[in-house]
Amino acid sequence: MNRQRRKLGVYGKYGTLVAAAWLASACTSTLPPWTGGGTTAQPYATGGVPAGYYRVNPGDTLGRIAAAYGQRPQDIAAWNQLPPNAPVVAGQVLRVAPPSGAAMPSSPAVATPVPSPQITTPAPQAPAAAGVAQPAPIPQISLSWPVRGPIVERFVPGQSTGIVIGGTVGETVTAAAAGRVVYAGSGIQQYGPLVIIKHNDAIVTAYGHNSKLLVQEGDAVSQGQPIAQVGVDSRGVPGVQFEVRADGKPVDPLALLPR
């Protein structure tokens, strides 16, 4: 019993980081003035943090934060001018995404193995024109519909982070692909009861506005497995807010779902 509680406690802390990362990447904000000049990160003065940053919670370590964001601890330490394995302090704000122009790590961060769908390497992208924002590349992954219904809201690059699929309250919501539940809770108000599933080191899906959650953090799920039941959003509209992120960037789920 004690071992099981310790296991759930680990997933609970990890899930909190993942949820915070998910919310932070969905928000936009002006970068704080202390991000320039090569200074060490200090607590952010306002109530939020900009995309690409994370506010440290009690009990966090560089390793846990790096795992939640799919980065290497040594890279996060370098981006924040910290020694490797440096302790972090609650309230401290850390950069968790590479600075503009920074080289990506040569090897991926180590993560707990999860059941993975078939993934193929995307075709090379042409170099982006200077100053022109490019959409996130569409990952090659086979997804199934989490619920069948009309598309109430579509994905708009730069304006939304996913789609809303209409449904009936209480209807079953299923996992779009095999993976592991890294968050299941109601800690992010704008999503209501939310499930986040990590499918591999790059792909994560989220299912928001549920009425009931059928899985817990740490559960391994298969494609098509029931994970929740349809609820309503803040306007009382029944449906599921479905999001897909590739390397932390929102992509259009409709481009990955079968026609």
C-alpha positions as CSV (number, residue, x, y, z in Angstrom):
1,M,0.0,0.0,0.0
2,N,2.8,2.4,0.9
3,R,4.6,1.6,-2.3
4,Q,1.4,2.3,-4.3
5,R,0.9,5.7,-2.5
6,R,4.5,6.7,-3.3
7,K,4.0,5.7,-7.0
8,L,0.8,7.8,-7.2
9,G,2.6,10.7,-5.5
10,V,5.3,10.7,-8.1
11,Y,2.7,10.8,-10.9
12,G,0.8,13.5,-9.1
13,K,3.8,15.8,-9.0
14,Y,4.7,15.0,-12.6
15,G,1.1,15.5,-13.7
16,T,1.0,18.9,-12.0
17,L,4.1,19.9,-14.0
18,V,2.6,18.7,-17.3
19,A,-0.6,20.6,-16.6
20,A,1.3,23.7,-15.9
21,A,3.3,23.2,-19.0
22,W,0.1,22.7,-21.1
23,L,-1.5,25.9,-19.7
24,A,1.7,28.0,-20.1
25,S,2.2,26.9,-23.7
26,A,-1.5,27.9,-24.4
27,C,-1.0,31.4,-23.1
28,T,0.9,34.4,-24.5
29,S,2.5,37.2,-22.5
30,T,5.3,39.8,-22.8
31,L,8.6,38.4,-21.7
32,P,9.7,39.8,-18.3
33,P,12.7,42.2,-18.3
34,W,15.0,39.9,-16.5
35,T,15.1,37.4,-19.4
36,G,17.7,39.5,-21.2
37,G,21.4,40.2,-20.4
38,G,22.3,36.6,-19.3
39,T,21.1,37.0,-15.8
40,T,19.9,34.2,-13.5
41,A,16.1,33.7,-13.5
42,Q,14.4,35.5,-10.7
43,P,10.7,35.2,-9.5
44,Y,8.3,36.7,-12.0
45,A,6.7,39.8,-10.6
46,T,3.1,39.2,-11.8
47,G,0.6,36.4,-11.4
48,G,1.5,34.5,-14.7
49,V,4.5,33.4,-16.6
50,P,5.1,33.7,-20.4
51,A,5.0,30.8,-22.8
52,G,8.3,28.9,-22.6
53,Y,8.7,29.5,-18.9
54,Y,7.7,27.7,-15.7
55,R,7.3,28.9,-12.1
56,V,8.9,26.4,-9.7
57,N,6.6,24.7,-7.1
58,P,7.7,23.3,-3.8
59,G,9.4,19.9,-4.2
60,D,10.4,20.5,-7.9
61,T,13.8,19.6,-9.2
62,L,15.5,20.4,-12.5
63,G,15.1,16.7,-13.4
64,R,11.3,16.7,-12.8
65,I,10.8,19.9,-14.6
66,A,12.9,18.7,-17.6
67,A,10.9,15.5,-17.8
68,A,7.6,17.3,-17.8
69,Y,8.8,19.5,-20.7
70,G,10.6,16.8,-22.7
71,Q,14.0,18.6,-22.2
72,R,17.3,17.6,-20.7
73,P,18.2,18.9,-17.2
74,Q,21.6,20.2,-18.4
75,D,19.9,22.2,-21.2
76,I,17.4,23.9,-18.8
77,A,20.3,24.6,-16.5
78,A,22.3,26.2,-19.4
79,W,19.3,28.3,-20.6
80,N,19.0,29.7,-17.1
81,Q,22.8,30.2,-16.4
82,L,22.6,27.6,-13.6
83,P,25.2,24.9,-12.7
84,P,24.1,21.4,-13.7
85,N,21.9,19.8,-11.0
86,A,21.5,23.1,-9.3
87,P,18.7,23.3,-6.7
88,V,15.7,25.3,-7.6
89,V,13.6,27.5,-5.3
90,A,9.8,27.7,-5.1
91,G,8.6,30.8,-6.9
92,Q,11.7,30.9,-9.2
93,V,10.8,31.2,-12.9
94,L,12.8,29.1,-15.3
95,R,13.1,29.1,-19.1
96,V,12.0,25.6,-20.2
97,A,12.1,26.1,-24.0
98,P,15.2,26.8,-26.1
99,P,16.1,30.5,-26.6
100,S,15.6,31.8,-30.1
101,G,18.5,30.5,-32.3
102,A,19.7,28.0,-29.7
103,A,20.8,24.6,-30.9
104,M,18.6,21.7,-30.0
105,P,20.1,18.9,-27.9
106,S,21.7,16.1,-29.9
107,S,19.9,13.4,-28.0
108,P,16.4,13.3,-26.6
109,A,15.6,13.5,-22.9
110,V,15.2,10.1,-21.2
111,A,11.5,9.4,-20.4
112,T,9.5,6.5,-19.0
113,P,8.7,4.1,-21.9
114,V,5.0,4.2,-22.9
115,P,3.0,2.2,-25.5
116,S,3.7,4.0,-28.8
117,P,1.7,4.2,-32.0
118,Q,3.6,3.9,-35.3
119,I,5.5,7.1,-36.0
120,T,7.5,8.0,-39.1
121,T,10.0,10.8,-39.5
122,P,8.4,13.8,-41.2
123,A,9.9,15.0,-44.5
124,P,12.6,17.7,-44.2
125,Q,11.1,21.2,-44.1
126,A,12.4,24.1,-46.2
127,P,14.2,26.8,-44.2
128,A,11.9,29.4,-42.9
129,A,12.1,32.9,-44.2
130,A,13.6,35.3,-41.7
131,G,10.9,36.9,-39.5
132,V,8.1,34.7,-40.8
133,A,6.3,32.5,-38.3
134,Q,5.9,29.0,-39.5
135,P,3.2,26.5,-38.4
136,A,4.2,23.5,-36.4
137,P,5.0,20.5,-38.7
138,I,2.2,17.9,-38.8
139,P,3.4,14.7,-37.0
140,Q,2.9,11.3,-38.7
141,I,0.7,9.5,-36.1
142,S,-2.4,7.4,-36.5
143,L,-5.2,8.9,-34.3
144,S,-8.8,7.8,-33.8
145,W,-11.7,10.1,-33.0
146,P,-12.1,10.5,-29.2
147,V,-15.8,11.0,-29.8
148,R,-18.0,11.1,-32.9
149,G,-19.8,14.4,-33.4
150,P,-19.9,17.7,-35.3
151,I,-17.0,20.0,-35.2
152,V,-18.2,22.9,-33.1
153,E,-15.0,24.9,-33.2
154,R,-12.1,24.4,-35.7
155,F,-8.4,24.9,-35.2
156,V,-7.1,28.4,-36.2
157,P,-3.3,28.7,-36.1
158,G,-2.2,31.4,-33.7
159,Q,-5.8,31.9,-32.3
160,S,-6.8,28.5,-30.9
161,T,-5.0,25.4,-29.6
162,G,-7.4,22.6,-30.7
163,I,-10.9,21.7,-31.8
164,V,-14.2,21.2,-30.0
165,I,-16.2,18.1,-31.0
166,G,-19.8,18.1,-30.2
167,G,-21.3,15.3,-28.2
168,T,-23.9,14.2,-25.7
169,V,-23.3,14.6,-21.9
170,G,-22.2,11.3,-20.5
171,E,-21.1,9.9,-23.9
172,T,-17.8,7.9,-23.7
173,V,-14.6,9.7,-24.6
174,T,-11.8,7.4,-25.8
175,A,-8.0,7.7,-26.1
176,A,-7.0,8.8,-29.6
177,A,-3.8,6.6,-29.5
178,A,-2.0,4.4,-27.1
179,G,0.1,6.1,-24.4
180,R,0.3,6.9,-20.7
181,V,-1.9,9.3,-18.7
182,V,0.3,12.1,-17.4
183,Y,-2.5,14.3,-16.0
184,A,-6.1,13.6,-15.0
185,G,-7.8,16.3,-12.9
186,S,-9.5,19.7,-12.7
187,G,-6.6,21.9,-11.9
188,I,-6.8,24.0,-15.1
189,Q,-10.1,25.9,-14.9
190,Q,-10.3,26.7,-18.6
191,Y,-10.3,23.0,-19.5
192,G,-12.5,21.7,-16.7
193,P,-12.0,18.0,-15.9
194,L,-9.0,17.2,-18.2
195,V,-7.1,14.2,-19.3
196,I,-3.6,14.5,-20.9
197,I,-2.0,11.5,-22.6
198,K,1.7,11.3,-23.6
199,H,2.1,9.0,-26.6
200,N,5.9,9.3,-27.1
201,D,8.7,11.9,-26.6
202,A,7.0,14.3,-29.1
203,I,3.3,13.8,-29.2
204,V,0.7,14.6,-26.5
205,T,-3.1,14.8,-26.7
206,A,-5.6,16.5,-24.3
207,Y,-9.3,16.0,-23.7
208,G,-11.1,18.8,-21.9
209,H,-14.6,19.6,-20.5
210,N,-15.4,16.1,-19.4
211,S,-18.2,15.3,-16.9
212,K,-16.3,12.3,-15.4
213,L,-12.8,11.0,-15.6
214,L,-12.3,7.2,-16.0
215,V,-8.5,7.1,-15.7
216,Q,-5.8,8.2,-13.3
217,E,-2.4,9.6,-13.7
218,G,0.1,6.9,-14.5
219,D,-2.4,4.6,-16.3
220,A,-1.3,3.0,-19.5
221,V,-4.1,3.2,-22.1
222,S,-4.7,1.7,-25.5
223,Q,-6.2,3.4,-28.6
224,G,-9.9,3.5,-28.3
225,Q,-10.0,2.8,-24.5
226,P,-12.6,4.8,-22.5
227,I,-10.9,7.6,-20.6
228,A,-13.7,10.0,-19.7
229,Q,-17.3,11.0,-20.3
230,V,-18.5,14.1,-22.3
231,G,-19.4,17.2,-20.2
232,V,-20.1,20.8,-21.0
233,D,-18.0,23.9,-21.4
234,S,-18.4,27.3,-19.6
235,R,-21.2,28.2,-22.0
236,G,-23.1,24.9,-21.4
237,V,-22.2,23.5,-24.8
238,P,-21.7,19.7,-24.6
239,G,-18.6,18.3,-26.3
240,V,-14.9,17.6,-25.9
241,Q,-12.1,20.1,-26.4
242,F,-9.5,18.0,-28.2
243,E,-5.9,19.1,-28.6
244,V,-2.7,17.6,-30.1
245,R,0.8,19.0,-29.5
246,A,3.9,18.1,-31.3
247,D,7.1,19.1,-29.4
248,G,4.9,21.4,-27.3
249,K,3.3,23.2,-30.3
250,P,-0.4,22.9,-31.1
251,V,-1.3,21.3,-34.4
252,D,-4.6,20.8,-36.2
253,P,-6.1,17.6,-34.9
254,L,-8.3,17.3,-38.1
255,A,-5.1,16.8,-40.1
256,L,-4.4,13.6,-38.1
257,L,-7.9,12.2,-37.7
258,P,-9.4,9.8,-40.2
259,R,-11.9,11.4,-42.7
